[in-house]
Amino acid sequence: MNAPPPPLEQERDAEAAELGADTVAVRPALHPASDWIRVAASRNVLIVDDNDRHLDILSTILSSVGHDVETCGSGAEALRRLEGRHFDILVLDLVMPEISGVVVAEQMRQTAVNCDTPIIICTANMTIARRQLRDAKGIVEIIGKPIDTASLVLAVARAPVRPRTSRADQAKM
């Protein structure tokens, strides 16, 4: 015994019959949000968090909507990467051992390659973050943990876009 087709398929079949046998009605299929939400422009994003689970979550969210994502688990590693490669956005945990997110943000502003890169802070303590980062340059958004997917995607989309330097310019730096 065959089950009846789902309502969406029934609707497509009826529309195709109405339009004629040689015309096919095209309707978008139902997919998870990550299948239909795509960013207008892919961005190079560096995510810095000392918690591997948070790195995975943030990376999955941003890569599923079309961004090129790199992750690192410490402030020291982030500073090494920020010296040598241009990133469009930095998603940064505020509280990390050894080198905090505040120090990473301050030292990043002294690099030639990423001195103007927008920063999105992800933190479990919004009150401390707002107080510590009140005068920090380049912080475009502070997002609380646990991460709200829509807030993160929108924060990255709203972040200012810097003009990219050519590869030849980056090699000279």
N, C-alpha and C positions, 0 to 999 in steps of 0.2 A: 504494500500500500504506500503510495507516494503522498508525502505531506504537501499541503498547499504552499506555494512560494511565499516568502515574506512580503509584507505590505508594500515595501519599496519596489520589489521586483514586479508585483502585480500592477503597480502604478506605471512602471516603465513599459510593461507589456501592453497595457491599455493605451498608453500614449503612442507607442509604436504602431499599433493597429489603426489608431485614428489618423496618423500621419501617412500611412501607406506602408506596404511591405518592404519597399526599397529604401525607406528612411529609418534611421536608427535614432532613437531618443537617447541623449546622453545626460545623465544626472550624476553628480558626485556621489561616490559610495560613502557609507558611514565609516569613519576611521577615528582612531584616537587623535587627540589634539595635536600630538607631535607629528602626525602624518599630514595635517592640513595647515598648521601654522608654520609659516616659513618667514624668515626675516627678509627685509627688503635688501639688505646688504650684509653679507657675511663679514664678521669681524674676527680679528685675531685676539683671543682672550687668554690672559694668564690668570689662573686661579691659584691662590696661595692659602693653604689651611693646614694645620698640623694634624688634623683628624682625617684619616683615610676615608672614612664613611662620608664625611661632608664633601671631600674632594670628588668622590664618585657621584654623589647626588648633584652637586653643582655642575660637574662636567657633563653628566647625562642630560640635564635640563638644557644647557646651552648648546651642546652639540646636536641635540634632537631638533632644534629649530634652525640649524644651519650654520652655527658659528664654528670656527676653527679654534679648538681649545687645547691648551697645555696646562698641566698641573704641576705643582711642587709643594712639598710638605714642610718647608721651613722658610723663615725670613732670609737666612743667609743664601740659600739656593735661589730664592726669588731675586735677590740683588745681583747675583752672578748672571742670571738670565736677562735681567733688565738692562745690564750694561752692554750686552752683545746683540740684542734683537729687538726690533720695534714691535710693540703690542698696541692694539687699538684701545684696549680696556684692561684694567687690572681689577680683579675681584679678590678682595683681601680680607682675611680673618684678622680681627683686631688683637685678640689675646693668643699669643704663641710663646713658647719657651725660647730662651736665648735672645732672639730679635723680634720685638713686637711689631704689629702692623703699623703702628704710629711711626716707628723708626724706619721701617721699610718705605713708607710713604715719603718721609722727610728725605731720606737718602736717595730715593728714586728721582726726586726733583733736581738732584745734582748731576744726574747722568745726561749725556748728550742725546742719547737715542730716545729716551722716554720721559723727558722733563715735563712734557705737557699731557701725558697720558691720563685720561680720566680714571678715577678710582671709585669703585663701589665697595663699601665696607659691609661685611656680613658679621654680625655679632649677636651673642645671646644677651648682652647687657646694653640696651639702647641708651639708658640714662648716662652711663659712663662714656659711651661712644660720643654722644652729642656734646658732652662737657669737654672731653679731650680733643675733639675734632672741630670745635667751634670755629677756629681760625685757620684750619688746615687748608692749604691750597689744593685744588683739583678734585676734591671729594664731591661727587655728584649725587650720591645717594647712600643712605645707611639703611640696611635691611636687617630685620631681626631674624634670629634663629628660633624655632625651626623655619626653614626657608619656605616662603610662599612662591610657588612656581611663577605665577603671573607677575608678581612684583619683581622678581629677578629678570625675567624676559623683558618686561617693560623698562626697567632701569637700564639695561644694556641698550635697548633700542633708543631710549631718550638721551643717552650719553652723547656729548658732542663728538663730532667726527673730525679728526685731525687730517690735514692733507698728508698723504703718504709720501715719504721720500723714496726716490728710486733706489734700486739695489746698489747702483754705483755710488750714490751719495752715502748709503749706509756703510759701504766698504771703506770710504775715506775717513769715517769717524773713528 
